[in-house]
Amino acid sequence: MKPETHAWQALHLHAAAQLRPGFAARAVSAARTVAPTFASQCLVSVATAAVCLGAIFFVHTHRTATETAQNLAGWEAIALEAQKVGDFR
């Protein structure tokens, strides 16, 4: 057995231990209460997907902006250092 397989099994067991018995049945029952028809279930699914995609877009945009700012700061430092070296010649 690969070490990765053992690690995934350990994570799966740990996650399963965090849930109370009957969690899946209660979740499905609650979902059917909120969205009793197929059309409403589809609507809830689309809304959930939209929220998830919005969160992904926000996090990606924030991380990209942060990384770009760090990269620009690094290149500015390199440019200043190159300019100082050029001034000494």
N, CA, C and O of each residue as an XYZ file, in Angstrom:
356
protein
N       0.843     -1.177      0.000
C       0.000      0.000      0.000
C       0.889      1.241      0.000
O       1.853      1.328      0.760
N       0.556      2.185     -0.850
C       1.329      3.421     -0.934
C       1.128      4.258      0.326
O       0.067      4.192      0.945
N       2.140      5.051      0.715
C       1.970      5.934      1.875
C       0.832      6.936      1.668
O       0.140      7.300      2.619
N       0.640      7.383      0.413
C      -0.425      8.346      0.138
C      -1.789      7.738      0.432
O      -2.675      8.404      0.968
N      -1.948      6.476      0.077
C      -3.216      5.791      0.321
C      -3.496      5.725      1.812
O      -4.618      5.977      2.251
N      -2.477      5.385      2.591
C      -2.632      5.323      4.045
C      -2.990      6.699      4.605
O      -3.838      6.811      5.490
N      -2.346      7.743      4.089
C      -2.634      9.099      4.573
C      -4.075      9.493      4.260
O      -4.758     10.079      5.100
N      -4.538      9.170      3.042
C      -5.916      9.502      2.672
C      -6.905      8.716      3.520
O      -7.938      9.250      3.925
N      -6.601      7.462      3.790
C      -7.489      6.659      4.629
C      -7.560      7.225      6.036
O      -8.630      7.261      6.644
N      -6.415      7.667      6.554
C      -6.391      8.250      7.893
C      -7.203      9.540      7.929
O      -7.944      9.786      8.880
N      -7.062     10.361      6.891
C      -7.849     11.599      6.827
C      -9.337     11.303      6.718
O     -10.155     11.977      7.343
N      -9.690     10.298      5.926
C     -11.086      9.919      5.756
C     -11.679      9.450      7.082
O     -12.786      9.848      7.443
N     -10.953      8.613      7.802
C     -11.429      8.135      9.097
C     -11.574      9.278     10.091
O     -12.543      9.328     10.848
N     -10.618     10.187     10.091
C     -10.686     11.340     10.999
C     -11.896     12.217     10.673
O     -12.613     12.656     11.572
N     -12.117     12.469      9.381
C     -13.259     13.294      8.977
C     -14.571     12.604      9.335
O     -15.503     13.250      9.814
N     -14.646     11.300      9.106
C     -15.868     10.559      9.427
C     -16.152     10.595     10.925
O     -17.313     10.627     11.336
N     -15.116     10.590     11.732
C     -15.305     10.631     13.183
C     -15.834     11.985     13.656
O     -16.379     12.087     14.755
N     -15.677     13.024     12.833
C     -16.142     14.358     13.213
C     -17.650     14.521     13.010
O     -18.255     15.427     13.583
N     -18.257     13.656     12.203
C     -19.682     13.753     11.901
C     -20.490     12.858     12.837
O     -20.102     11.729     13.137
N     -21.615     13.391     13.287
C     -22.500     12.596     14.136
C     -23.244     11.577     13.270
O     -23.470     11.822     12.085
N     -23.622     10.446     13.849
C     -24.376      9.445     13.084
C     -25.673     10.061     12.535
O     -26.343     10.837     13.217
N     -26.004      9.705     11.314
C     -27.220     10.201     10.689
C     -27.069     11.560     10.037
O     -28.063     12.149      9.611
N     -25.842     12.075      9.947
C     -25.630     13.407      9.380
C     -26.109     13.479      7.935
O     -26.795     14.427      7.551
N     -25.749     12.480      7.137
C     -26.118     12.494      5.717
C     -27.637     12.500      5.550
O     -28.169     13.246      4.728
N     -28.330     11.677      6.321
C     -29.793     11.623      6.219
C     -30.416     12.958      6.620
O     -31.363     13.422      5.985
N     -29.883     13.572      7.675
C     -30.406     14.881      8.106
C     -30.127     15.954      7.060
O     -30.971     16.818      6.821
N     -28.954     15.909      6.436
C     -28.617     16.899      5.408
C     -29.534     16.770      4.202
O     -30.014     17.771      3.671
N     -29.776     15.535      3.769
C     -30.663     15.314      2.621
C     -32.084     15.732      2.969
O     -32.767     16.344      2.148
N     -32.531     15.413      4.164
C     -33.880     15.803      4.589
C     -34.026     17.315      4.633
O     -35.039     17.854      4.189
N     -33.030     17.998      5.160
C     -33.071     19.464      5.224
C     -33.059     20.064      3.827
O     -33.749     21.050      3.566
N     -32.283     19.478      2.933
C     -32.236     19.980      1.556
C     -33.585     19.795      0.872
O     -34.020     20.664      0.118
N     -34.245     18.679      1.126
C     -35.561     18.443      0.524
C     -36.614     19.364      1.129
O     -37.592     19.699      0.461
N     -36.433     19.776      2.373
C     -37.370     20.714      2.987
C     -37.227     22.086      2.348
O     -38.220     22.763      2.078
N     -35.983     22.493      2.107
C     -35.718     23.800      1.498
C     -36.131     23.798      0.026
O     -36.709     24.768     -0.464
N     -35.833     22.712     -0.669
C     -36.109     22.634     -2.101
C     -36.839     21.317     -2.399
O     -36.204     20.321     -2.746
N     -38.168     21.312     -2.263
C     -38.903     20.045     -2.399
C     -39.056     19.535     -3.834
O     -39.240     18.334     -4.034
N     -38.985     20.404     -4.826
C     -39.157     19.947     -6.207
C     -37.807     19.861     -6.908
O     -36.816     20.438     -6.458
N     -37.788     19.132     -8.016
C     -36.555     18.993     -8.785
C     -36.067     20.349     -9.286
O     -34.872     20.643     -9.252
N     -37.006     21.170     -9.752
C     -36.628     22.495    -10.266
C     -36.012     23.352     -9.164
O     -35.022     24.046     -9.395
N     -36.594     23.305     -7.972
C     -36.032     24.111     -6.883
C     -34.687     23.558     -6.432
O     -33.810     24.318     -6.021
N     -34.517     22.235     -6.506
C     -33.208     21.653     -6.175
C     -32.157     22.104     -7.174
O     -31.015     22.384     -6.808
N     -32.553     22.173     -8.441
C     -31.623     22.672     -9.465
C     -31.279     24.134     -9.202
O     -30.125     24.538     -9.342
N     -32.264     24.913     -8.827
C     -32.042     26.328     -8.532
C     -31.100     26.498     -7.343
O     -30.196     27.332     -7.377
N     -31.312     25.707     -6.294
C     -30.417     25.766     -5.127
C     -29.005     25.345     -5.534
O     -28.027     25.937     -5.077
N     -28.893     24.331     -6.386
C     -27.573     23.879     -6.854
C     -26.866     24.976     -7.647
O     -25.672     25.212     -7.463
N     -27.602     25.636     -8.519
C     -27.021     26.717     -9.317
C     -26.597     27.870     -8.412
O     -25.526     28.447     -8.603
N     -27.430     28.208     -7.426
C     -27.085     29.289     -6.501
C     -25.835     28.933     -5.694
O     -24.963     29.776     -5.483
N     -25.757     27.685     -5.248
C     -24.582     27.241     -4.492
C     -23.330     27.309     -5.356
O     -22.281     27.771     -4.906
N     -23.443     26.849     -6.594
C     -22.297     26.906     -7.508
C     -21.869     28.348     -7.761
O     -20.676     28.643     -7.828
N     -22.850     29.253     -7.903
C     -22.527     30.663     -8.137
C     -21.791     31.257     -6.943
O     -20.827     32.003     -7.116
N     -22.239     30.931     -5.738
C     -21.559     31.439     -4.541
C     -20.138     30.891     -4.463
O     -19.202     31.629     -4.156
N     -19.977     29.603     -4.738
C     -18.635     28.992     -4.705
C     -17.713     29.624     -5.750
O     -16.562     29.948     -5.458
N     -18.228     29.795     -6.959
C     -17.412     30.415     -8.007
C     -17.075     31.869     -7.662
O     -15.969     32.334     -7.939
N     -18.014     32.575     -7.068
C     -17.735     33.948     -6.631
C     -16.635     33.989     -5.583
O     -15.751     34.844     -5.637
N     -16.689     33.063     -4.626
C     -15.645     33.001     -3.602
C     -14.293     32.662     -4.217
O     -13.275     33.250     -3.852
N     -14.283     31.713     -5.152
C     -13.032     31.349     -5.826
C     -12.480     32.539     -6.589
O     -11.281     32.811     -6.531
N     -13.341     33.252     -7.304
C     -12.903     34.422     -8.067
C     -12.321     35.488     -7.137
O     -11.279     36.071     -7.436
N     -12.996     35.743     -6.006
C     -12.516     36.752     -5.059
C     -11.144     36.374     -4.504
O     -10.230     37.198     -4.476
N     -11.007     35.121     -4.062
C      -9.728     34.678     -3.484
C      -8.626     34.721     -4.538
O      -7.514     35.166     -4.254
N      -8.925     34.264     -5.750
C      -7.927     34.279     -6.817
C      -7.493     35.710     -7.137
O      -6.301     35.988     -7.270
N      -8.461     36.610     -7.258
C      -8.142     38.008     -7.564
C      -7.288     38.620     -6.464
O      -6.322     39.327     -6.750
N      -7.635     38.354     -5.212
C      -6.875     38.908     -4.086
C      -5.440     38.356     -4.073
O      -4.480     39.109     -3.907
N      -5.311     37.049     -4.247
C      -3.969     36.445     -4.239
C      -3.127     36.930     -5.411
O      -1.934     37.194     -5.263
N      -3.754     37.043     -6.571
C      -3.027     37.517     -7.747
C      -2.544     38.946     -7.546
O      -1.404     39.269     -7.879
N      -3.400     39.802     -7.004
C      -3.005     41.193     -6.754
C      -1.871     41.265     -5.739
O      -0.935     42.047     -5.905
N      -1.952     40.458     -4.699
C      -0.895     40.440     -3.681
C       0.427     39.967     -4.276
O       1.477     40.560     -4.032
N       0.361     38.891     -5.060
C       1.578     38.368     -5.679
C       2.170     39.355     -6.677
O       3.389     39.506     -6.749
N       1.324     40.025     -7.441
C       1.797     41.020     -8.398
C       2.497     42.164     -7.675
O       3.547     42.630     -8.118
N       1.920     42.620     -6.564
C       2.538     43.700     -5.786
C       3.899     43.263     -5.248
O       4.854     44.040     -5.271
N       3.990     42.027     -4.766
C       5.278     41.529     -4.263
C       6.303     41.424     -5.390
O       7.468     41.778     -5.209
N       5.873     40.943     -6.538
C       6.792     40.827     -7.674
C       7.281     42.195     -8.134
O       8.466     42.373     -8.415
N       6.366     43.161     -8.210
C       6.775     44.513     -8.610
C       7.755     45.120     -7.610
O       8.712     45.789     -8.001
N       7.516     44.888     -6.327
C       8.435     45.400     -5.307
C       9.817     44.759     -5.476
O      10.841     45.429     -5.342
N       9.834     43.466     -5.769
C      11.112     42.783     -5.980
C      11.851     43.318     -7.196
O      13.061     43.537     -7.146
N      11.121     43.529     -8.293
C      11.760     44.063     -9.490
C      12.225     45.499     -9.289
O      13.253     45.897     -9.836
N      11.488     46.274     -8.518
C      11.935     47.656     -8.225
C      13.238     47.637     -7.442
O      14.134     48.445     -7.690
N      13.340     46.705     -6.488
C      14.580     46.588     -5.722
C      15.740     46.188     -6.629
O      16.847     46.709     -6.497
N      15.483     45.265     -7.545
C      16.529     44.847     -8.486
C      16.925     46.007     -9.393
O      18.112     46.195     -9.661
N      15.960     46.789     -9.872
C      16.241     47.931    -10.744
C      17.057     48.989    -10.003
O      17.987     49.562    -10.571
N      16.717     49.250     -8.742
C      17.486     50.231     -7.956
C      18.919     49.754     -7.756
O      19.866     50.533     -7.863
N      19.067     48.453     -7.462
C      20.404     47.897     -7.271
C      21.211     47.994     -8.562
O      22.395     48.331     -8.529
N      20.585     47.701     -9.691
C      21.279     47.794    -10.977
C      21.646     49.240    -11.281
O      22.703     49.513    -11.849
N      20.776     50.158    -10.902
C      21.062     51.574    -11.132
C      22.238     52.037    -10.273
O      23.070     52.820    -10.731
N      22.309     51.556     -9.030
C      23.430     51.901     -8.149
C      24.746     51.355     -8.709
O      25.768     52.041     -8.684
N      24.716     50.148     -9.202
C      25.917     49.551     -9.781
C      26.334     50.330    -11.012
O      27.524     50.557    -11.228
N      25.374     50.742    -11.818
C      25.663     51.527    -13.017
C      26.227     52.886    -12.674
O      27.047     53.408    -13.429
N      25.822     53.483    -11.567
C      26.319     54.802    -11.153
C      27.768     54.725    -10.681
O      28.484     55.722    -10.772
N      28.220     53.591    -10.186
C      29.588     53.454     -9.711
C      30.575     53.286    -10.849
O      31.774     53.465    -10.636
N      30.136     52.958    -12.020
C      31.059     52.732    -13.149
C      31.391     53.986    -13.827
O      32.152     53.982    -14.795
